[in-house]
Amino acid sequence: ELPVVYKKGIVMFRALYTYAGLMPTWKFRRRLLKSKLNLGALKVNCRVINGNDYSHPPKDFDLLYVPLCQGEGDVVGTYQIEKVDSPAGSIKVSVSYRRNCEFRVDDSEALLSSQFLNLDE
């Protein structure tokens, strides 16, 4: 039975990796790496949470669910991968991600320079 669990697990993690590359966050991360800004200015993170120990619903305290601007509709998208049964129990994986990643971080010196140019005019 263990080889079957292994095969199903491989398919599940490959699906997870493939889906991660299709999310808006992946494109945003690539854009960040290409930018000239300090790489420490903004980071893309992920979390792995054990669902059994997760006692609070995420929408109560998780900043992922907070809209970045007013009027923004459904902030978070969710994708669930089919569960894999193992001798130790079921493995269920779901991915929650921010739908809108169309924001940027500008260099503070560039912003100051543009403000000074506007003052000179």
N, C-alpha and C positions, 0 to 999 in steps of 0.2 A: 504493500500500500504506500510505502514511503516514496518509491520512484514516481508514482502517480501524483503525489502531493508536490514533489519537486518539479515535475513537468508543468503542472498547473501554476505553481508559484513563479516559475520562469516566465510563463506567458503573462501572468498578472504584472510582474515588475517591468517587463518590456512594454506592456500597454501603458503603464504609469509613466515610464520614461518618454515614450512617444507622445503621450498626451501633454506632458510637461513642456515639450518643445512647441506645441501648438497654442499654448496659452498666451494671452497678451503680456504676461509678466516676462516671458522668455524674450520676446521682441524688445521689451523695455530694457532688459538687462543687456542685450546686445548693443542697443543704442547708447547705454551708459558707458560700456567699454570703449566704444568708438569716440566718445566725446573727449574734449580736452580738459575737462574738469578734474579736480582731485577725486580719485576713486573712493576716498573715504567720505565724500559729501553725502552720498545716498547709496544705500545698499538694498539688495533684494534678498529677502530671507524666506526660509520655509520652516515649518514646524511639524514634528511628528508627535501626535497625541494619542495616548492609550485611551480608547473610548470608554473602557470600563472604569477608569479612574477619573474621568472627566465629569465632575458632578454638576457643573454650572452650564446652562445653555450658552453657547458662544456669543449670541447677540446681546447678552446682558453686559459684557465687559470688554469684548474684543474690538480693538480699533479697526480691524479689517472691515467691519460692518458699518463704520461711520462714513457717511458721504463726504467727499472732498469739497463739494460745492452744493448750494441749494438747488433743489429741483432735480437732483440726480435720482433716477428711478431705482431699479434693482441694482444694488452696488456689487453684490457678490454672486458669482456663478458657482455651481457645484456639479461635479462629475463623480459618479460612483462606478467602481469597477466590480464586476461580479465576484462574489465571495468564493474563497477556496477552503474546502473542508480538509482538516488535518486531524491526526490522532489527538492533538492537544486542544482542538477546538477550531472554530471558523476564523479565517483571516478576512476581514473586510477592509477595503481601502476606499476612501473618498477624498476628493480634492476640492477645496474651496479656494477661490481666487477672486481678486478684484477685477471686475470687467473693464473698467476704464483706467488705462495706464497712460493716457495722453497728458502727461504733465512733465515738467522739466525743472531742473535746478540750474539757475544762472550763476555765473561767477560774480561775486560781490564787487570786485574791482571793475568789471565791465559795466555793471549797473551804475556804479558811482561815476564812471567816466561819461556815460550817456546822460546822467543828470547834470553834470558840469557843462557838457556841451549844450544842453538845453538852456541852462542859465546864461551862457555866453551869448546866445542868440537873442 
